[in-house]
């Protein structure tokens, strides 16, 4: 079954440029990678509807997370100082678990599907369900998981990948971000690895 921690170095690279000589930084312990990511992971681009963002976690997502814990809503400074344990829990509980990705047999498909909702929001689940051929209700239950696991993983990977590209090309921000979005998308491989600057990471 797929494992969410395998997705983390990929996110650190594309959210904050973590790499190092020949990709060596992506082999460090995850908490060390996170410290590197935080040095360059802040963004508050007016053209990005997500607003203030730290290592791919938006201020809105962080507010939802803190609200679920009964904590005060965060300001931008709180987001800048987000702890790795919080960041990791947000990825796991609010994105990976939304796809019930622990039960997806293909790591490559899990990476591709979860990264789509991480990057584009919950509507991407409905978009993926349409490709998979199940009811597009945005809820990943037994029928969606059975359909994902019952299809040829490489064929479904290609179909989802193409649907993601089509979605990105239709987005308002494509004029500015499309090249980066496609570079990120093309780094995700069906076997569960990532290809970054021609080097295979993970596996």
N, C-alpha and C positions, 0 to 999 in steps of 0.2 A: 504494500500500500504506500501511497505517497506520504511524504514528510515535509512539513511546512518550513523547517529550518533550512532545507536545501534551496529555498527560494531567496533567503535573506541576502547572501553575497551579491546576487544579481541585482536586487533592489539597491543595495549600497552603492554599487557601481553606477547605475543609471540615475539614481537620485542625487549622488554626491561625488561621483568620479573616483571612488575608491578603486585602486588598481595596483599601483606600485610596479617595480621593475619586473617585467614578464608576468604580471598578475600576482606577484608574491603577496601583496596585502590581502588578497581575497582568500588566502589560506590561513590567515591569522584567526585566533579565537574571535567569536562574533562580537563580544563586548569591545575588543580592541578595534575591530573594523568599525563599530559604531562610533567610537571616539574619533576616528579619522573622518568618518562621514559627517559628523557634526561640525567639523571645521569649514566645510563647504556646502552643507546641506540646506542652508536657509534660502528661501525664495519668497518674494512678495511681488510678483510680476502683475501689473495692472491688467495685462492681457490674459491672465490665467484666472478663470472663474473660481478656482479653489481658494484664492486669496493666500494669506500667509501660510507657508508650508515649511516643515522641517523634516528632512529626509523622507519626503513623500507623504508625511502625515499633515493633513490640512488642519487649520484652526477649527473648522467645523467638526471634523472627525474627532479631534482631541476634546472638543467641548462635549460631544456625545459620550465619549469614553468617561470623562470626569463626571458627567451627570449620572451615568449608570453606577458610579461609585459613591454617589451622594456628596461629591466634592464641589467646591466653588468652580464656576466657569473660568476658563483660562484666558489670560491676555496673551499678547504676542510674546512677551518676555517669558511667560511660563512655557509656551511652546518651544522657544529657543532652548530651554533648559530641560526638555523632556528627557526622562531617564530611559535607559535601554530596556529595562523590565517593562515599562509602560509601552514603549514603542513596540516591543515584541508581542505584548498581550493584545495590543490593538490589531496588529497583523493577524494574529491567530484567531481571536474571538470575533472580530468584526468583519473579516474578509475571508480567511481560510475556512473558518467554520460555517460561514454563510453558504459556501459551496459544499459543505460536508466533505471537504477534500481529503480527509483522512481515509475515506472509503473509495476514493478514485484509484483504480489499480495502476494507471499510467502516471508516473511522475511528470512526464512531459506535458500531458493534458492538464494535470492539476496546476502546474506552473502557468500554463497558457491561460486557463480559465480564471484562476485567482488573480493573476496579474491584470487581467482585463477589468475585473470589478474594482481592484485596487486603484487602477489608473483612471477608470471611466465611470465608476459609480454603479449602484445596484441595477440600473436599467440594462446593463450589459448581460445580466443573467437571463433576462427575457430574450435578448438578441441571440445569445448562445443556445437557449432552448429551442428557438425556431430552427436553428441549423441542425440541432440534434434530432429534432422531429418529435418533441413532446410538447405538452401544453405550456405556453409561454406565460406562466403566472408569477415568475420571479421567486418561486419557492423550490429549493432543491431537496426533494424527498426521494423516496425509494424508486419511483418511476424514472425520474431524471437520472439518478445514479445508475440504475439498471441499464438505461439506454446508453449512457456514456461508456460503461464497462462492457456492454454487449457489442459494440461496434469495433471495427478494425481501428486500433489506436492511431496509426499513422495516417489513415484516410481521414478520420475525424479531426485529427490535429490540423491537417491541411485545410479542411473546410472551416474550422474555427479561425485559423490564422488568416484566411482570405476574408472572412466576415469582419474580423478586426480591422484589417486594412481598409476595407470598404467603408466601415464606420469612421475611421480616422480621416479618410479623404473627404467625408461629408461634414466634418466638424468645422465650426466657425474659426477655430484657432489653427486650422491646417496651414494657412498662409505663413504662419510663424513657426509652428512646432512639428509639422509633418515629417521632416527629415529625421528629427530625433525620435519621434514616435516609431517610425519604421525601423530605425536602427535598433531600438529596444526590442521591437517585435521580432525582428530577424535574428536576434541573439538567442531566442528561446528555441531549443531543439527538441524533437520528438522523444529522444532517449532520456530526457531529464537533465541534460547538460546545457551549458550556455557557451556560445562562441563569442568571445570579446577580443577585438583586435587580432582575429585569426587564431586565438588560443582557446582550447577547450577548458572550461572551468566547471568543476563539480563532477558528479557522476558517482 
